């Protein structure tokens, strides 16, 4: 992958094979690189009460569905995405539900991935969510024949007024039976899509030194949350933030706590208020940390689009007097 300037920087959350060995870095240098990425993009921790409720749920679901629903309802209202996801999961993992193990990609996505993930990817007036009809465009090149697109299984895109659309989070899904049969993993495909998304932001003059794109690689029931940045010219860093799992069945709910830590990290903030003040437009995010989005100036549009730790600054100076508002 380093042929195209994409470097997989993995440490404890290593992706096969361990990249330090592949690249030939000495241990101290590699550990410093991993530590820098971990410091830039920390994974959120669940509230203690929420984690305790999920632990109780993982025990109750083995015996009583109704008791399990009552436990989910005890979770704080502020954790509405987790509550919605858990209610979805409970209905899909009832004793009458179909087994997830041998399902094909579309069915597996609908019955296992989307119900768990989509509550964390709610649309807002700045973002849209696309399924397999969504595509990640490559940047335009001098050679028009090189222009093309990748189709992702799930994506979240910046979509506002006359501004060019940009991919902020990309999900690639491979069902369990394809993983068992030795089908090639989608890691390279996902990495190229994330790189293309960053390249398009730059080509559209909507880039920033801290610009990032998120990706989730679903390989059967194993999922990896990635972040990619362009910290140095021509060097795209792909770092795994967390490895988590989708439950195989209702006796496997013990995996949910780490899953919701990862999904909460990539969650889209809900923007609730838009107002002008002293030539600035401020969007206040309705989220646990009350993150802000600031759109500045007449010739520049700076929007901090948050996916947990991820932010993209969007410049509008290239568009002159277009009325994006």
Secondary structure, DSSP 8 states (H G I E B T S, - for coil): -GGGTEEE--SSS--SS-HHHHHT--HHHHHHHHHHHHHHS------HHHHHHHHHHHHHTTT-HHHHHHHHHTS-GGGHHHHHHHHHHHHHTSTTS--STT--HHHHIIIIIHHHHGGGS--BTTEEEE-TT-EEE----SSGGG--EEE-SEEEEE--TTS--EEEEEEEEE-HHHHHTT---SHHHHHHHHHHHHHHHHHTT---TT-EEEEEEEETTEEEEEEEEEEETTEEEEEEEEEEE--SSGGGGGGHHHHHHHHHHT-B-EEEEEEEETTEEEEEEESTT--EEEEESSS-------BTTB------GGGTT----
